[in-house]
Amino acid sequence: MTNLDGVLLEAGQLKRGWRMDCTGASLDSTRAALGVGQVELEGLRAIGTTGGRHKEMPSKYKGIPIVKVGEAEAVGRGGLQMAGLSEALIVSAGTGTAMIAARGRHCTHVTGSAVGGGTLLGLAKLCLGTADPLEIAALAAKGNPAEVDGTLADVIGGGIGSLPADATAVNLGRIVKLSSAPSREDLAAGLVTLVSQVIAVIALNAAKANNLERIVIVGHLPDLEPIQAAIHRVWGFYGVNTPALIPTDRGYATALGAALVARDTVE
């Protein structure tokens, strides 16, 4: 919804990836993406496309087949490839959040949430006066979410089940009783915690419901270090020994999946 990712796939491996601002798939965005990525058309066997309005794309571009790939399949295939796993719950955390049960080449959308990076930016614009993700992350890294969130210790005087006393009970709940506005840093930390916890808790439940042991988180939202840290804290709250796997090139997973399907289609 907010950007276009491109990858170059060679011998089944991700050679490089790039990102550009774009709100939909079209011939114009395809031309722009190939130009930004400095991809020579002569060497391409196929172009894989997904997301946006990719179904409206033509079947070929300058004689090169355009393979239209469903987003669930692209997310699942790309996430598994990056993680080096045969099956997992792939969580695509971008503007919104989609969760894919991926087993080999069989990928099914099982759940998701409208809470994602777009939620963080929207709330930050209202509460912090900025929608710059790097500024939000920098503020959050200096803040303490416990200054704005209600904990279990606040609500019931201690932990419950496997949850410790300092686990979040009410996101942003402490603000109601504050005599003055919280600092921008603490509020940013609270917003990051809210978005991260929603994604993490749904992911844990979705993995359990689909009998998947591993969870892989891809997309550009976890490019922000405070998001990653907040997600990992949820694993600790619930005593989950196997942490979420967040690949290095996570932002390009969906584009990678589309490229893999395109390769398989023309072989």
Backbone torsions as a table, in degrees:
resi	resn	phi	psi	omega
1	MET	NA	-21.4	-174.2
2	THR	-124.3	-16.4	-179.9
3	ASN	-155.5	166.5	177.1
4	LEU	-119.5	129.6	177.5
5	ASP	-106.3	139.0	176.1
6	GLY	-123.8	147.3	174.8
7	VAL	-136.5	154.9	172.4
8	LEU	-113.3	121.6	-178.0
9	LEU	-105.9	125.5	177.2
10	GLU	-130.9	128.7	179.8
11	ALA	53.4	36.8	177.0
12	GLY	77.8	5.4	-177.1
13	GLN	-120.8	149.6	177.7
14	LEU	-73.2	114.3	179.7
15	LYS	-86.0	-44.1	176.4
16	ARG	-162.0	160.0	178.1
17	GLY	-135.4	157.7	178.6
18	TRP	-150.8	166.0	-174.1
19	ARG	-137.4	144.4	176.5
20	MET	-147.6	154.8	177.6
21	ASP	-71.7	129.9	-179.1
22	CYS	-169.6	147.4	-177.9
23	THR	-114.9	13.3	178.6
24	GLY	175.6	157.5	178.5
25	ALA	-82.6	133.7	177.8
26	SER	-161.2	171.0	176.3
27	LEU	-62.7	-37.6	179.5
28	ASP	-63.7	-44.6	-179.9
29	SER	-68.8	-32.3	177.2
30	THR	-65.2	-46.4	177.1
31	ARG	-58.6	-44.8	-178.9
32	ALA	-63.8	-42.4	-178.6
33	ALA	-64.5	-42.5	178.6
34	LEU	-63.7	-36.3	178.9
35	GLY	-70.0	-44.2	178.9
36	VAL	-62.2	-39.4	179.5
37	GLY	-81.1	-3.3	-179.9
38	GLN	52.8	52.0	-179.0
39	VAL	-96.9	127.7	177.9
40	GLU	-81.7	123.1	-177.5
41	LEU	-61.2	-32.6	-175.2
42	GLU	-61.2	-25.5	-176.2
43	GLY	-93.9	0.1	-175.3
44	LEU	-90.6	133.4	173.6
45	ARG	-91.8	-29.0	-179.2
46	ALA	-163.4	160.3	173.9
47	ILE	-121.0	122.1	176.0
48	GLY	-96.1	138.1	179.4
49	THR	-138.4	146.3	-179.0
50	THR	-154.6	169.7	178.3
51	GLY	71.2	179.3	176.6
52	GLY	52.4	-131.7	178.9
53	ARG	-110.0	42.3	-172.1
54	HIS	-64.6	-24.5	-179.1
55	LYS	-68.0	-18.0	179.7
56	GLU	-87.4	-2.5	-179.6
57	MET	-69.6	153.5	176.1
58	PRO	-72.3	175.3	-177.5
59	SER	-82.2	-18.6	-179.7
60	LYS	-143.9	155.8	172.9
61	TYR	-132.4	111.2	-177.6
62	LYS	51.6	42.4	176.8
63	GLY	84.9	-5.9	-179.2
64	ILE	-93.2	127.3	179.7
65	PRO	-60.8	135.4	172.4
66	ILE	-104.3	117.3	-178.6
67	VAL	-99.7	119.9	-177.7
68	LYS	-92.0	121.1	-170.8
69	VAL	-116.8	131.3	175.4
70	GLY	-61.1	143.3	-173.1
71	GLU	-65.1	-36.9	179.4
72	ALA	-61.0	-43.5	179.4
73	GLU	-65.4	-40.8	-179.7
74	ALA	-64.5	-45.6	179.4
75	VAL	-62.9	-46.7	-177.8
76	GLY	-63.8	-49.0	-178.6
77	ARG	-63.7	-44.3	-178.8
78	GLY	-66.5	-41.1	-179.9
79	GLY	-64.0	-43.5	178.8
80	LEU	-64.4	-41.9	-179.9
81	GLN	-61.1	-45.7	-179.2
82	MET	-65.5	-35.7	-177.4
83	ALA	-84.0	-15.7	-176.6
84	GLY	68.5	34.4	-177.5
85	LEU	-117.3	158.0	177.4
86	SER	-92.5	-22.1	176.5
87	GLU	-155.4	148.7	-179.8
88	ALA	-177.5	164.8	166.8
89	LEU	-87.3	118.5	179.7
90	ILE	-98.7	120.3	-179.3
91	VAL	-104.1	114.0	178.0
92	SER	-94.8	101.6	-177.0
93	ALA	-101.3	96.9	179.0
94	GLY	-125.7	-128.7	176.8
95	THR	-61.8	-42.2	168.8
96	GLY	-122.0	-168.7	-176.1
97	THR	-131.2	128.2	176.2
98	ALA	-121.3	144.9	-179.5
99	MET	-125.5	126.4	-172.1
100	ILE	-119.7	125.3	171.0
101	ALA	-82.6	109.6	-174.8
102	ALA	-113.2	122.6	175.8
103	ARG	-131.0	101.0	-175.9
104	GLY	62.0	-124.3	180.0
105	ARG	-94.2	4.1	178.7
106	HIS	-98.1	113.4	-174.7
107	CYS	-128.4	126.4	-177.0
108	THR	-129.3	131.5	174.1
109	HIS	-72.6	121.9	-175.8
110	VAL	-109.9	-28.4	177.0
111	THR	-172.7	-172.1	179.2
112	GLY	174.3	-166.6	179.8
113	SER	-154.8	145.9	173.8
114	ALA	-75.7	-6.2	176.5
115	VAL	-85.0	125.0	-179.4
116	GLY	-166.0	-152.9	-178.9
117	GLY	-63.4	-34.3	177.4
118	GLY	-64.0	-36.0	176.8
119	THR	-63.3	-46.6	179.6
120	LEU	-59.7	-45.5	-178.2
121	LEU	-67.8	-39.1	179.5
122	GLY	-65.1	-46.4	179.1
123	LEU	-65.5	-38.4	179.6
124	ALA	-65.9	-37.0	178.1
125	LYS	-62.3	-41.1	179.9
126	LEU	-72.2	-41.8	-170.6
127	CYS	-94.7	-28.7	-174.9
128	LEU	-115.9	-11.1	-179.8
129	GLY	78.0	16.8	178.0
130	THR	-145.8	145.8	173.2
131	ALA	-119.5	18.4	178.2
132	ASP	-81.1	112.5	-175.3
133	PRO	-60.4	-34.9	179.8
134	LEU	-69.6	-37.1	176.9
135	GLU	-67.5	-41.4	178.8
136	ILE	-61.3	-44.7	-179.7
137	ALA	-63.7	-41.0	179.8
138	ALA	-64.4	-40.8	177.1
139	LEU	-64.6	-45.5	-177.6
140	ALA	-62.6	-35.8	-179.1
141	ALA	-64.3	-24.7	179.9
142	LYS	-95.5	-8.2	-174.9
143	GLY	-97.8	172.7	179.5
144	ASN	-126.2	110.5	-177.4
145	PRO	-63.4	-23.5	179.8
146	ALA	-65.4	-16.3	177.5
147	GLU	-76.7	-17.4	-179.5
148	VAL	-122.3	-18.5	-179.3
149	ASP	-96.6	143.6	171.8
150	GLY	-83.0	133.0	-179.8
151	THR	-99.4	169.7	175.7
152	LEU	-61.9	-34.0	177.1
153	ALA	-61.9	-37.6	178.1
154	ASP	-67.9	-39.2	-170.5
155	VAL	-86.2	-46.6	-176.0
156	ILE	-123.8	5.3	175.4
157	GLY	83.9	6.4	179.3
158	GLY	172.0	-171.2	-178.9
159	GLY	-76.1	172.7	177.2
160	ILE	-145.5	130.2	-176.4
161	GLY	59.1	-129.8	179.0
162	SER	-85.9	-4.6	-176.8
163	LEU	-82.7	129.4	179.1
164	PRO	-75.8	168.0	-177.2
165	ALA	-61.9	-28.4	-178.1
166	ASP	-90.3	7.0	175.9
167	ALA	-68.0	149.5	-178.8
168	THR	-69.1	128.9	175.1
169	ALA	-103.5	-37.7	-178.4
170	VAL	-140.1	108.0	177.4
171	ASN	-60.8	127.5	178.6
172	LEU	63.7	10.2	-175.9
173	GLY	-67.0	-27.9	-178.3
174	ARG	-69.1	-23.7	-176.4
175	ILE	-59.4	-33.6	-176.9
176	VAL	-55.3	-35.5	-175.1
177	LYS	-99.8	1.8	179.0
178	LEU	-73.2	140.6	179.4
179	SER	-81.8	-17.0	177.7
180	SER	-141.7	164.2	-177.3
181	ALA	-64.6	142.5	177.3
182	PRO	-69.6	162.2	177.2
183	SER	-67.4	157.4	178.3
184	ARG	-61.9	-35.9	-179.7
185	GLU	-64.8	-46.8	-179.4
186	ASP	-66.8	-38.0	179.5
187	LEU	-67.0	-41.4	177.0
188	ALA	-61.0	-41.9	178.3
189	ALA	-63.2	-37.5	178.0
190	GLY	-67.0	-39.7	178.8
191	LEU	-66.8	-42.2	177.2
192	VAL	-61.4	-42.0	179.7
193	THR	-63.5	-43.6	-179.2
194	LEU	-58.3	-52.5	-177.2
195	VAL	-64.3	-44.0	-177.8
196	SER	-65.0	-41.8	-177.8
197	GLN	-67.7	-38.9	177.6
198	VAL	-59.4	-48.1	-179.0
199	ILE	-63.8	-46.1	-174.6
200	ALA	-66.7	-43.7	-177.9
201	VAL	-66.9	-42.4	177.2
202	ILE	-62.5	-40.4	180.0
203	ALA	-62.8	-44.3	179.1
204	LEU	-60.5	-44.2	-180.0
205	ASN	-68.4	-38.9	-179.9
206	ALA	-66.2	-40.5	178.5
207	ALA	-62.7	-43.6	179.3
208	LYS	-64.4	-42.3	-178.7
209	ALA	-65.2	-27.7	-177.8
210	ASN	-105.4	13.8	176.4
211	ASN	54.6	44.6	177.6
212	LEU	-115.6	126.7	-175.5
213	GLU	-81.0	-31.9	-174.7
214	ARG	-106.4	145.1	176.3
215	ILE	-123.0	127.7	179.4
216	VAL	-117.3	127.6	-178.0
217	ILE	-110.8	121.1	-179.1
218	VAL	-123.5	-178.7	-177.2
219	GLY	102.4	173.5	-175.9
220	HIS	-88.3	-16.3	179.6
221	LEU	-58.4	-45.1	178.6
222	PRO	-72.2	5.8	169.0
223	ASP	-64.4	-22.6	179.2
224	LEU	-84.9	117.8	-174.9
225	GLU	-57.0	-41.1	178.3
226	PRO	-61.4	-30.0	175.8
227	ILE	-64.9	-47.8	178.9
228	GLN	-58.8	-45.6	-178.0
229	ALA	-61.9	-42.1	-178.8
230	ALA	-67.4	-36.5	177.2
231	ILE	-64.3	-46.0	-179.3
232	HIS	-63.7	-31.0	178.1
233	ARG	-63.7	-35.2	178.4
234	VAL	-62.8	-40.8	177.0
235	TRP	-58.1	-40.4	178.7
236	GLY	-66.3	-40.2	179.3
237	PHE	-57.5	-40.7	-175.2
238	TYR	-94.8	6.0	177.1
239	GLY	65.0	31.6	179.1
240	VAL	-83.4	118.4	-174.1
241	ASN	-76.1	-30.8	-179.8
242	THR	-92.9	108.6	-176.3
243	PRO	-69.9	161.7	173.2
244	ALA	-64.0	142.1	177.6
245	LEU	-96.6	122.3	-179.6
246	ILE	-119.8	98.2	-174.4
247	PRO	-62.3	157.5	-179.2
248	THR	-61.7	-44.9	-177.5
249	ASP	-97.5	32.7	-172.1
250	ARG	-50.1	-34.3	-176.2
251	GLY	-65.7	-19.8	-175.9
252	TYR	-103.1	10.4	-174.2
253	ALA	-61.2	-43.9	-177.4
254	THR	-66.6	-42.4	177.1
255	ALA	-63.8	-39.2	177.7
256	LEU	-61.7	-44.0	178.9
257	GLY	-60.7	-41.4	178.4
258	ALA	-63.4	-39.0	178.8
259	ALA	-66.5	-39.3	179.0
260	LEU	-63.5	-43.5	179.0
261	VAL	-65.6	-40.7	177.9
262	ALA	-60.1	-43.9	178.7
263	ARG	-59.6	-47.2	-178.5
264	ASP	-63.5	-33.4	-176.3
265	THR	-70.2	-37.4	-175.7
266	VAL	-91.7	-8.8	179.3
267	GLU	-70.2	NA	NA
